[in-house]
Structure formats: structure tokens, C-alpha cells
Amino acid sequence: MRYRMLKAVLFFSSVVSVLAGLKNSIKFDGTTLKFYDGQHDSATFGTAVVSCFQKGGELVMPKYKKLNDAVTQVVNEGTAWIGGGDFFGEGNYEWNDGERHEWTNWGGDGPSDTEHENCIEIHPKLAGAWNDDNCCVNQGYVCQIPDTKSKPYEHSAITVYDGYTDRKSYLQARQFCKRHKSRLALLHDDENLEALLSKLEYPSMTPFWVNSEKKEHSCISVSEDGISDADCLQSMPFICEQVAAHDLSVSEEQPFVEPGIDLNINCSALGIPVPKVSWYRDGRYVPHQKHGLGSSTLVLKDIGPDDLGMYVCKAVNEVGGQLRRMGGLSFVESSTILE
């Protein structure tokens, strides 16, 4: 990957919540498209490029229609930077990796080729059309990140109950978190203790109740001193955890179908509280689907030409007082010509 256009000095905030600027995300072909926007995450083009690189990916380069359609879905409204421009010659547009444009989706009569408008933005409300704009404009951006194992607590929002009147026994703490649509923070393994404690606003020698994957039948507390077994009836502070919708899976991402057959496509996602999962097409809820806990199955019967196209699965839950969304796509295509 090479980025030849970065010439600006970039500044970043070090005190932004992990989930604060992530507005939407969608799975696509072994990667996740993540749309960042908001008070802390609107960015100039150069800042967006570096931010995506720091997140383990790249500013998305929609080189073909299916990827452009997916970017349009994840942004949904407003505008967002995508990874291209005419950085080395007016009107000579290329992608950030140096490839020339073979497929384009310019709006209107094409780019304006104004002297100071050298970076490309996408407009979801205009069917994903592109426009050239000033690279110094602050707006949202879309990162394309290869799917890898999630980092500990990457999708989590933590609430600490450490006031004197908040202290509870282990069982009371678990019940309290459940009533508040969360769980007692889960310690996946001993090596993740540092990652959990880093989510706290300040270090503490005071122990907190947490849950443990490895010690399901023990009462576990954590502090700066490490992990300890504790008396389950002891009253102490505790940590509740909510988890944004993640690990979304679509059973058929690009099914090729024969006319007249039936097709079921399942979509599921994890999260706490359990996400509501639904299928949409052209922005409208699809009535023919069966909902389960954290899942929904799209049911297409006697498939005809009108059933072909892109379907969007959306998983939504509320974490930290904000709606969190994860999406997936299924492109239903014909293996023959349907008439």
C-alpha cells in the first residue's frame, strides 16, 4: 500500500471513546467497512487516510459497483471521503494505491476539476455518486479493514459502579447489570486484564467484581494488583459491560439461483443487549423474514426477476446510550437469464 499525497501535519485526540465516532459498519467480502463521523471523527482527507491506516485498514477505494453500493449503504446519509483524487495532475484521477480509475461513478457531468478540489467524496443520497471537493473539508470517512480476531473490549462500553452505596455482592452485581441491559464485565482470560483496566477512567487498587470465562463457578475480582478469588457475599464495586453489535454473519453473501426456487438466507450477530436483526431492500423492511434471537432469516419463495439484487441485513442495539449498527450484504444473482 502506498500513499503519496500526504503532506499535512495531522493532529489526533487521545481521549476519544473507542465507540464514539463509529456511526455504522457493514461486512463486505472478508472485510468490514466502518463509517466514522461526529464531533471527534470528522476529518480532512489526509487525516482520514492516516486514521484508517492506524485502525489496521485503508480509506476505502470503491473500484467497482458492488463495493460502491456497499459504501453507499454504510454511509447512508451525508457525504464521506473515499480514497482517491487527482493529486498529481488536474483531472488525472487515481486511487490512493496509485491505480488509475477503470470504473467510475461521477455525479452530474463528472468532476468539476476546480483547482482546489482534488479529493473524492461519495454521496449516498445521490445513488453513491462521487464528487470532487477541497481536501481540507472536515467530514466523515469510510475505512475498509480486513476481518481479523477482535481486540479485547473493542466493541465494549464499560460502566463502573464504585460509589459507597453502589457496592454489592457478586450475585447482586450480576443481577443489577442484567436489569440495566448489560452484563457483569467479562474477563476473557488473564492476559486481557490490562485491556479491561485500560477502559477505566483512572487506575484503582480497589477490587471490582467481574465475570470470568475460565472460572465460571468462582467469584472473581480485579484490580491493579491482578485477579483474585473473593468471598461471593462481600460487598464491593463492580463493572457492567455493554457490547455493540458485532461478528455479523450472512449465510449466503452471493447466491446464484435458478428461477422458481426457494431461498433462505440467515443473518446473525452478537452483542449485549442482543441486537435486533432485520433484512432490508432499497431502504425498505422486507416483510418475508423470520426473526430469532439475534438473527433473522430472509425467505424468498419462487424466485423471479424482481427478487434479484442486493439485500441488506442490519443488526442494531443500544450501547452507552447510542444506537450501534452492524450490517451485512447478500447479492442474489441469477445463474440463468430470468424473464
CORQUI-V345285 format. One record per pair of residues at least 6 apart in sequence whose ideal C-beta (glycine too) atoms are under 7 Angstrom apart, sorted by the first residue. I is the first residue (numbers start at 1). GAP is how many residues later the second one is. D is the distance in Angstrom with one decimal. If there is no record, write none. Layout:
BEGIN
i=I gap=GAP d=D
i=I gap=GAP d=D
END
This chain:
BEGIN
i=1 gap=57 d=6.1
i=1 gap=96 d=6.0
i=2 gap=95 d=6.3
i=2 gap=96 d=6.1
i=3 gap=46 d=5.9
i=3 gap=93 d=5.8
i=4 gap=83 d=7.0
i=5 gap=80 d=6.8
i=5 gap=82 d=4.2
i=6 gap=40 d=5.2
i=6 gap=43 d=6.3
i=6 gap=44 d=6.9
i=8 gap=38 d=4.7
i=10 gap=36 d=6.2
i=10 gap=37 d=5.0
i=10 gap=40 d=5.5
i=13 gap=27 d=5.6
i=16 gap=24 d=4.6
i=18 gap=136 d=6.6
i=19 gap=138 d=6.0
i=19 gap=225 d=6.1
i=19 gap=300 d=6.7
i=19 gap=301 d=6.4
i=19 gap=305 d=6.9
i=20 gap=18 d=6.6
i=20 gap=20 d=5.8
i=21 gap=15 d=4.6
i=21 gap=16 d=6.5
i=21 gap=17 d=4.6
i=21 gap=19 d=5.3
i=21 gap=20 d=2.8
i=22 gap=12 d=6.0
i=22 gap=14 d=6.0
i=23 gap=12 d=4.9
i=23 gap=13 d=6.7
i=23 gap=14 d=4.9
i=23 gap=15 d=6.7
i=24 gap=11 d=4.6
i=24 gap=50 d=5.1
i=24 gap=52 d=6.5
i=24 gap=301 d=4.8
i=24 gap=303 d=6.9
i=25 gap=7 d=5.5
i=25 gap=8 d=6.4
i=25 gap=9 d=4.6
i=25 gap=10 d=6.9
i=25 gap=49 d=6.6
i=25 gap=300 d=7.0
i=25 gap=301 d=5.3
i=25 gap=302 d=6.7
i=26 gap=7 d=5.0
i=26 gap=44 d=6.0
i=26 gap=47 d=5.9
i=26 gap=48 d=4.4
i=26 gap=301 d=3.6
i=26 gap=302 d=6.4
i=26 gap=303 d=6.7
i=27 gap=221 d=5.4
i=27 gap=223 d=6.9
i=27 gap=300 d=6.9
i=27 gap=301 d=4.4
i=28 gap=39 d=6.8
i=28 gap=42 d=4.5
i=28 gap=301 d=6.2
i=30 gap=116 d=6.8
i=30 gap=117 d=5.6
i=31 gap=113 d=5.2
i=31 gap=114 d=6.1
i=31 gap=115 d=5.4
i=31 gap=116 d=6.0
i=32 gap=113 d=5.2
i=32 gap=115 d=6.1
i=33 gap=27 d=6.2
i=33 gap=37 d=5.9
i=33 gap=38 d=6.2
i=33 gap=41 d=4.7
i=33 gap=109 d=5.7
i=33 gap=111 d=5.6
i=34 gap=108 d=6.8
i=34 gap=109 d=4.8
i=34 gap=111 d=6.3
i=35 gap=39 d=4.8
i=35 gap=40 d=5.3
i=35 gap=45 d=6.4
i=35 gap=105 d=6.0
i=35 gap=107 d=5.2
i=36 gap=104 d=6.1
i=36 gap=105 d=5.8
i=36 gap=107 d=6.9
i=37 gap=41 d=7.0
i=37 gap=103 d=3.2
i=42 gap=96 d=4.4
i=42 gap=97 d=5.6
i=42 gap=98 d=6.2
i=43 gap=8 d=6.1
i=43 gap=95 d=6.1
i=43 gap=98 d=5.8
i=44 gap=91 d=6.3
i=44 gap=92 d=5.2
i=44 gap=93 d=6.8
i=44 gap=94 d=6.0
i=45 gap=36 d=5.3
i=45 gap=74 d=4.1
i=45 gap=90 d=4.1
i=46 gap=89 d=6.7
i=48 gap=11 d=5.5
i=48 gap=33 d=4.7
i=48 gap=93 d=3.6
i=49 gap=10 d=5.0
i=49 gap=34 d=7.0
i=49 gap=47 d=6.7
i=52 gap=6 d=5.3
i=52 gap=7 d=4.7
i=52 gap=91 d=3.8
i=55 gap=88 d=5.5
i=55 gap=90 d=6.0
i=56 gap=89 d=5.4
i=57 gap=86 d=4.7
i=57 gap=87 d=5.2
i=57 gap=88 d=3.3
i=57 gap=89 d=6.7
i=58 gap=25 d=6.4
i=58 gap=38 d=7.0
i=58 gap=85 d=7.0
i=58 gap=86 d=5.9
i=59 gap=22 d=6.4
i=59 gap=23 d=6.6
i=59 gap=24 d=3.7
i=59 gap=37 d=6.2
i=59 gap=82 d=6.2
i=59 gap=84 d=6.5
i=60 gap=11 d=5.7
i=60 gap=22 d=5.5
i=60 gap=23 d=6.0
i=60 gap=82 d=4.5
i=60 gap=83 d=6.7
i=60 gap=84 d=4.2
i=61 gap=21 d=6.7
i=61 gap=22 d=4.3
i=61 gap=23 d=6.2
i=61 gap=34 d=4.5
i=61 gap=35 d=6.2
i=61 gap=36 d=6.7
i=62 gap=6 d=3.8
i=62 gap=9 d=5.2
i=62 gap=20 d=6.0
i=63 gap=32 d=6.6
i=63 gap=40 d=6.2
i=64 gap=39 d=5.3
i=65 gap=38 d=6.7
i=66 gap=265 d=6.5
i=68 gap=37 d=5.5
i=68 gap=60 d=5.0
i=69 gap=59 d=6.3
i=69 gap=241 d=6.0
i=70 gap=259 d=5.8
i=71 gap=11 d=6.6
i=71 gap=51 d=5.9
i=71 gap=57 d=6.7
i=71 gap=71 d=5.5
i=72 gap=50 d=6.8
i=72 gap=52 d=4.6
i=72 gap=56 d=3.6
i=73 gap=239 d=5.6
i=73 gap=254 d=6.5
i=74 gap=68 d=6.2
i=74 gap=253 d=6.6
i=75 gap=47 d=6.4
i=75 gap=49 d=4.7
i=75 gap=65 d=6.8
i=75 gap=67 d=6.4
i=76 gap=48 d=5.5
i=77 gap=47 d=6.0
i=77 gap=48 d=6.4
i=78 gap=62 d=6.2
i=79 gap=42 d=4.7
i=79 gap=43 d=6.6
i=79 gap=44 d=5.5
i=79 gap=60 d=5.6
i=80 gap=41 d=6.3
i=80 gap=42 d=5.6
i=80 gap=59 d=6.3
i=80 gap=60 d=4.3
i=80 gap=61 d=5.4
i=80 gap=62 d=5.3
i=81 gap=38 d=6.5
i=81 gap=40 d=5.7
i=81 gap=58 d=6.5
i=81 gap=60 d=4.1
i=82 gap=38 d=5.3
i=82 gap=39 d=6.9
i=82 gap=40 d=5.2
i=82 gap=60 d=6.5
i=83 gap=12 d=6.0
i=83 gap=13 d=4.0
i=84 gap=9 d=6.2
i=84 gap=10 d=6.5
i=84 gap=11 d=4.7
i=84 gap=12 d=6.3
i=84 gap=36 d=4.6
i=85 gap=8 d=6.7
i=85 gap=33 d=4.7
i=85 gap=34 d=4.3
i=85 gap=35 d=5.6
i=86 gap=6 d=5.2
i=86 gap=7 d=4.9
i=86 gap=32 d=5.4
i=87 gap=31 d=5.9
i=90 gap=23 d=5.8
i=91 gap=22 d=5.0
i=93 gap=8 d=5.2
i=93 gap=18 d=6.9
i=94 gap=6 d=5.1
i=94 gap=7 d=6.6
i=105 gap=23 d=6.0
i=105 gap=24 d=5.8
i=105 gap=25 d=5.3
i=106 gap=23 d=6.7
i=106 gap=24 d=5.1
i=107 gap=16 d=6.4
i=107 gap=19 d=5.3
i=107 gap=22 d=3.2
i=107 gap=23 d=6.3
i=107 gap=24 d=5.7
i=111 gap=21 d=4.2
i=112 gap=20 d=5.9
i=116 gap=18 d=5.3
i=117 gap=15 d=4.4
i=117 gap=16 d=5.3
i=117 gap=17 d=5.5
i=118 gap=14 d=6.8
i=118 gap=17 d=5.6
i=119 gap=13 d=6.9
i=119 gap=14 d=6.0
i=119 gap=16 d=4.1
i=120 gap=10 d=5.3
i=120 gap=12 d=6.1
i=121 gap=10 d=5.4
i=121 gap=12 d=5.0
i=121 gap=18 d=6.8
i=122 gap=6 d=5.9
i=122 gap=8 d=5.9
i=123 gap=6 d=5.1
i=123 gap=8 d=6.2
i=150 gap=96 d=6.7
i=152 gap=36 d=6.1
i=152 gap=40 d=4.2
i=152 gap=43 d=4.0
i=153 gap=42 d=5.5
i=153 gap=43 d=6.2
i=153 gap=46 d=5.8
i=155 gap=88 d=5.2
i=155 gap=89 d=4.4
i=155 gap=91 d=4.5
i=156 gap=85 d=5.2
i=156 gap=86 d=6.9
i=156 gap=87 d=5.3
i=157 gap=85 d=4.8
i=157 gap=162 d=4.9
i=157 gap=163 d=3.7
i=158 gap=27 d=6.4
i=158 gap=41 d=4.4
i=158 gap=81 d=6.0
i=158 gap=83 d=5.8
i=159 gap=81 d=4.7
i=160 gap=40 d=6.1
i=160 gap=77 d=6.9
i=160 gap=79 d=5.4
i=161 gap=76 d=5.8
i=161 gap=77 d=5.5
i=161 gap=79 d=6.9
i=162 gap=44 d=6.9
i=162 gap=75 d=3.8
i=166 gap=71 d=6.2
i=167 gap=68 d=4.1
i=167 gap=69 d=5.5
i=167 gap=70 d=6.0
i=168 gap=8 d=6.2
i=168 gap=67 d=6.0
i=168 gap=70 d=6.3
i=169 gap=63 d=6.4
i=169 gap=64 d=5.2
i=169 gap=65 d=6.7
i=169 gap=66 d=6.0
i=170 gap=39 d=5.4
i=170 gap=49 d=4.2
i=170 gap=62 d=4.4
i=171 gap=61 d=6.7
i=173 gap=11 d=5.7
i=173 gap=36 d=4.6
i=173 gap=65 d=3.8
i=174 gap=10 d=4.7
i=177 gap=6 d=5.4
i=177 gap=7 d=4.9
i=177 gap=63 d=4.0
i=180 gap=60 d=6.3
i=181 gap=61 d=6.9
i=181 gap=92 d=4.3
i=182 gap=58 d=4.2
i=182 gap=59 d=5.8
i=182 gap=60 d=4.6
i=182 gap=90 d=6.2
i=183 gap=28 d=6.8
i=183 gap=57 d=7.0
i=183 gap=58 d=5.6
i=183 gap=89 d=5.3
i=184 gap=25 d=6.3
i=184 gap=26 d=6.2
i=184 gap=27 d=4.4
i=184 gap=54 d=6.4
i=184 gap=56 d=6.5
i=185 gap=11 d=6.5
i=185 gap=25 d=4.7
i=185 gap=26 d=6.7
i=185 gap=54 d=4.0
i=185 gap=55 d=6.5
i=185 gap=56 d=4.0
i=186 gap=25 d=4.9
i=186 gap=27 d=6.4
i=186 gap=55 d=6.4
i=187 gap=6 d=6.7
i=187 gap=9 d=6.3
i=187 gap=23 d=5.0
i=187 gap=24 d=6.7
i=187 gap=25 d=4.8
i=187 gap=33 d=6.6
i=187 gap=35 d=6.6
i=188 gap=25 d=5.4
i=189 gap=24 d=6.8
i=189 gap=25 d=6.3
i=190 gap=37 d=6.1
i=193 gap=29 d=6.0
i=193 gap=33 d=6.9
i=193 gap=34 d=6.1
i=196 gap=26 d=6.8
i=197 gap=6 d=6.9
i=197 gap=27 d=6.9
i=203 gap=21 d=5.3
i=204 gap=19 d=6.2
i=204 gap=20 d=6.4
i=205 gap=18 d=5.7
i=205 gap=19 d=5.3
i=205 gap=20 d=6.4
i=206 gap=17 d=6.1
i=206 gap=31 d=6.2
i=207 gap=14 d=3.8
i=207 gap=15 d=6.7
i=207 gap=16 d=4.4
i=207 gap=21 d=6.5
i=207 gap=23 d=6.7
i=207 gap=29 d=5.7
i=208 gap=13 d=6.1
i=208 gap=14 d=5.8
i=208 gap=15 d=6.8
i=208 gap=28 d=6.8
i=208 gap=29 d=4.9
i=208 gap=30 d=5.6
i=208 gap=31 d=5.1
i=209 gap=12 d=5.7
i=209 gap=27 d=6.0
i=209 gap=29 d=3.8
i=210 gap=10 d=5.6
i=210 gap=11 d=6.9
i=210 gap=12 d=5.3
i=210 gap=29 d=5.8
i=211 gap=9 d=7.0
i=212 gap=6 d=6.8
i=212 gap=8 d=4.4
i=218 gap=11 d=5.4
i=219 gap=10 d=6.7
i=219 gap=11 d=5.3
i=219 gap=13 d=4.0
i=220 gap=7 d=6.3
i=220 gap=9 d=6.6
i=221 gap=7 d=5.3
i=221 gap=9 d=4.6
i=221 gap=15 d=6.4
i=242 gap=30 d=5.6
i=242 gap=77 d=4.4
i=242 gap=78 d=6.4
i=243 gap=28 d=5.1
i=243 gap=29 d=4.4
i=243 gap=76 d=6.9
i=244 gap=27 d=5.9
i=244 gap=73 d=6.7
i=244 gap=75 d=4.7
i=244 gap=80 d=3.7
i=245 gap=24 d=4.9
i=245 gap=26 d=4.1
i=245 gap=30 d=4.0
i=245 gap=70 d=4.0
i=245 gap=71 d=6.4
i=245 gap=72 d=5.1
i=245 gap=79 d=5.6
i=245 gap=80 d=6.6
i=245 gap=81 d=4.1
i=246 gap=23 d=6.7
i=246 gap=24 d=5.8
i=246 gap=25 d=6.2
i=246 gap=80 d=5.9
i=247 gap=22 d=6.4
i=247 gap=23 d=4.6
i=248 gap=19 d=6.9
i=248 gap=21 d=4.2
i=248 gap=67 d=5.5
i=248 gap=78 d=4.7
i=248 gap=80 d=4.9
i=249 gap=19 d=5.5
i=250 gap=15 d=6.6
i=250 gap=17 d=5.1
i=250 gap=63 d=5.9
i=250 gap=78 d=4.2
i=250 gap=80 d=5.5
i=251 gap=14 d=5.7
i=251 gap=15 d=4.3
i=252 gap=13 d=4.6
i=252 gap=78 d=5.8
i=253 gap=76 d=6.7
i=253 gap=77 d=5.7
i=254 gap=77 d=4.9
i=254 gap=79 d=6.6
i=255 gap=8 d=6.2
i=255 gap=77 d=5.8
i=256 gap=77 d=5.4
i=256 gap=78 d=6.9
i=256 gap=79 d=4.1
i=257 gap=6 d=5.8
i=257 gap=46 d=5.3
i=257 gap=75 d=6.3
i=257 gap=77 d=6.2
i=257 gap=78 d=6.4
i=258 gap=77 d=6.0
i=258 gap=78 d=6.4
i=259 gap=44 d=6.4
i=259 gap=45 d=6.5
i=259 gap=77 d=6.7
i=259 gap=79 d=4.9
i=260 gap=42 d=5.6
i=260 gap=43 d=6.6
i=261 gap=42 d=5.7
i=262 gap=38 d=6.7
i=262 gap=39 d=4.9
i=262 gap=40 d=6.9
i=263 gap=37 d=4.5
i=263 gap=40 d=6.1
i=264 gap=33 d=5.4
i=264 gap=34 d=6.9
i=264 gap=35 d=5.7
i=265 gap=32 d=6.9
i=265 gap=33 d=4.4
i=265 gap=65 d=5.2
i=266 gap=29 d=6.3
i=266 gap=31 d=4.7
i=267 gap=10 d=5.6
i=267 gap=12 d=6.8
i=267 gap=28 d=6.4
i=267 gap=29 d=5.6
i=267 gap=46 d=3.6
i=267 gap=61 d=5.8
i=268 gap=9 d=6.6
i=268 gap=26 d=5.7
i=268 gap=27 d=3.8
i=269 gap=6 d=4.9
i=269 gap=8 d=5.8
i=269 gap=25 d=5.9
i=269 gap=46 d=3.5
i=269 gap=57 d=5.6
i=270 gap=24 d=6.7
i=271 gap=44 d=7.0
i=271 gap=46 d=4.7
i=273 gap=44 d=5.2
i=273 gap=45 d=7.0
i=274 gap=19 d=5.9
i=274 gap=20 d=4.7
i=275 gap=19 d=5.7
i=275 gap=40 d=3.9
i=275 gap=41 d=5.8
i=275 gap=42 d=4.3
i=276 gap=40 d=5.4
i=276 gap=41 d=7.0
i=277 gap=17 d=6.2
i=277 gap=18 d=5.4
i=277 gap=19 d=4.4
i=277 gap=36 d=6.5
i=277 gap=38 d=4.7
i=278 gap=7 d=6.3
i=278 gap=11 d=6.9
i=278 gap=18 d=5.5
i=278 gap=36 d=5.8
i=279 gap=7 d=4.4
i=279 gap=10 d=4.9
i=279 gap=17 d=5.8
i=279 gap=19 d=4.6
i=279 gap=32 d=5.7
i=279 gap=34 d=5.5
i=280 gap=6 d=6.2
i=280 gap=32 d=4.7
i=280 gap=34 d=6.3
i=281 gap=28 d=6.9
i=281 gap=30 d=5.3
i=281 gap=31 d=7.0
i=286 gap=12 d=6.4
i=286 gap=25 d=7.0
i=288 gap=11 d=4.7
i=288 gap=12 d=6.9
i=289 gap=7 d=5.0
i=289 gap=8 d=6.2
i=289 gap=9 d=5.2
i=289 gap=10 d=6.1
i=290 gap=6 d=6.8
i=290 gap=7 d=4.6
i=290 gap=9 d=6.3
i=298 gap=13 d=6.1
i=300 gap=7 d=5.3
i=304 gap=34 d=6.2
i=305 gap=33 d=4.4
i=305 gap=34 d=7.0
i=307 gap=25 d=6.4
i=308 gap=24 d=5.4
i=308 gap=25 d=6.3
i=308 gap=26 d=5.8
i=308 gap=30 d=6.8
i=309 gap=23 d=6.3
i=310 gap=19 d=6.1
i=310 gap=21 d=5.3
i=311 gap=19 d=4.7
i=311 gap=21 d=6.6
i=312 gap=15 d=6.0
i=312 gap=17 d=6.0
i=313 gap=14 d=6.3
i=313 gap=15 d=4.4
i=314 gap=11 d=6.1
i=314 gap=13 d=5.1
i=315 gap=11 d=4.6
i=316 gap=7 d=5.9
i=316 gap=9 d=5.2
i=317 gap=7 d=5.8
END
